[in-house]
Amino acid sequence: MPTLLHLDSSPTGDHSVSRALTAEFVKNWKAANPGGTVITRDLPTTPLSPVDGQWIGAAYTPAENRTAEQKQALALSDTLTSELLSADEYVLGVPMWNFGVPGTFKLWIDQIARVGVTFAYVDGKPQGLLNGKKARFFIATGGEYSGASPFAAYNFVEPYLRSVFGFLGVVDVAFQTAGGAAALNYGADRAAFLAPQLAAIQAIFATA
Ligand SMILES: Cc1cc2nc3c(=O)[nH]c(=O)nc-3n(C[C@H](O)[C@H](O)[C@H](O)COP(=O)(O)O)c2cc1C
């Protein structure tokens, strides 16, 4: 039975656009996979901290030689990487913040990019270890960054996600971006704004 990792990184709860989209995906995924398992990872309530010298030393120490302190330093990373390893597919909600990903999301990336766990060096070359996984990203942006926009080059979210997940071996990736979400702060109707986004998600399952 398939396992889905559902990850959200927006801290805005019921106001979040990306959360509304991942929730719709998960609802449809559950209906399509009644025996499936969903792992939920909520980054704003995860005690993420920047990797420090001890973390790096521990990560590069062979597992059998790690001290109790080093094991403790990697404990959260172990949990987060095991979620990625045990899931078959991932759905991730990612707001654009200052043209990139939110800080919590970057902290998560730093915890899950682990040598010997999610990538390895083979003949001196990095090789991803999350092979065969699928990732679907729901991105919410205040502005518009689609191809024709003069701000397209400011969008570092999708290229970054594509690169870092590709590095980890996840090359089967899909992106759906809800652009122009800033309109919601100026009186635009939330249901009307979300409707085409939710319809696009339902269409994924209608054709599956
Ligand atoms: C701290 C912060 C920084 C933001 N930076 C940008 C930005 O650089 N470009 C943009 O288009 N929107 C930006 N926004 C708007 C968000 O991308 C937008 O509100 C989006 O809906 C957030 O996703 P969410 O609704 O899932 O939280 C920013 C919002 C916040 C709170």
Ligand as a Chemical Component Dictionary entry (heavy atoms), coordinates in Angstrom:
data_LIG
# 
_chem_comp.id                   LIG 
_chem_comp.type                 NON-POLYMER 
_chem_comp.pdbx_formal_charge   0 
_chem_comp.three_letter_code    LIG 
# 
loop_
_chem_comp_atom.comp_id 
_chem_comp_atom.atom_id 
_chem_comp_atom.alt_atom_id 
_chem_comp_atom.type_symbol 
_chem_comp_atom.charge 
_chem_comp_atom.model_Cartn_x 
_chem_comp_atom.model_Cartn_y 
_chem_comp_atom.model_Cartn_z 
_chem_comp_atom.pdbx_ordinal 
LIG C1  C1  C 0 7.381  36.991 4.996  1  
LIG C2  C2  C 0 6.699  36.984 3.655  2  
LIG C3  C3  C 0 7.433  37.190 2.511  3  
LIG C4  C4  C 0 6.815  37.170 1.263  4  
LIG N1  N1  N 0 7.574  37.353 0.147  5  
LIG C5  C5  C 0 6.979  37.318 -1.072 6  
LIG C6  C6  C 0 7.748  37.473 -2.268 7  
LIG O1  O1  O 0 8.956  37.636 -2.266 8  
LIG N2  N2  N 0 7.098  37.443 -3.452 9  
LIG C7  C7  C 0 5.748  37.248 -3.537 10 
LIG O2  O2  O 0 5.226  37.200 -4.635 11 
LIG N3  N3  N 0 4.999  37.078 -2.426 12 
LIG C8  C8  C 0 5.588  37.106 -1.204 13 
LIG N4  N4  N 0 4.844  36.914 -0.077 14 
LIG C9  C9  C 0 3.399  36.606 -0.226 15 
LIG C10 C10 C 0 3.179  35.098 -0.128 16 
LIG O3  O3  O 0 3.905  34.389 -1.098 17 
LIG C11 C11 C 0 1.693  34.809 -0.265 18 
LIG O4  O4  O 0 1.005  35.448 0.789  19 
LIG C12 C12 C 0 1.374  33.322 -0.259 20 
LIG O5  O5  O 0 -0.028 33.159 -0.300 21 
LIG C13 C13 C 0 1.949  32.641 0.965  22 
LIG O6  O6  O 0 1.591  31.266 0.993  23 
LIG P1  P1  P 0 0.540  30.732 2.072  24 
LIG O7  O7  O 0 -0.760 31.462 1.769  25 
LIG O8  O8  O 0 0.446  29.293 1.869  26 
LIG O9  O9  O 0 1.086  31.119 3.425  27 
LIG C14 C14 C 0 5.437  36.939 1.173  28 
LIG C15 C15 C 0 4.699  36.725 2.334  29 
LIG C16 C16 C 0 5.313  36.753 3.563  30 
LIG C17 C17 C 0 4.485  36.520 4.808  31 
# 
loop_
_chem_comp_bond.comp_id 
_chem_comp_bond.atom_id_1 
_chem_comp_bond.atom_id_2 
_chem_comp_bond.value_order 
_chem_comp_bond.pdbx_ordinal 
LIG C1  C2  SING 1  
LIG C2  C3  SING 2  
LIG C2  C16 DOUB 3  
LIG C3  C4  DOUB 4  
LIG C4  N1  SING 5  
LIG C4  C14 SING 6  
LIG N1  C5  DOUB 7  
LIG C5  C6  SING 8  
LIG C5  C8  SING 9  
LIG C6  O1  DOUB 10 
LIG C6  N2  SING 11 
LIG N2  C7  SING 12 
LIG C7  O2  DOUB 13 
LIG C7  N3  SING 14 
LIG N3  C8  DOUB 15 
LIG C8  N4  SING 16 
LIG N4  C9  SING 17 
LIG N4  C14 SING 18 
LIG C9  C10 SING 19 
LIG C10 O3  SING 20 
LIG C10 C11 SING 21 
LIG C11 O4  SING 22 
LIG C11 C12 SING 23 
LIG C12 O5  SING 24 
LIG C12 C13 SING 25 
LIG C13 O6  SING 26 
LIG O6  P1  SING 27 
LIG P1  O7  DOUB 28 
LIG P1  O8  SING 29 
LIG P1  O9  SING 30 
LIG C14 C15 DOUB 31 
LIG C15 C16 SING 32 
LIG C16 C17 SING 33 
# 
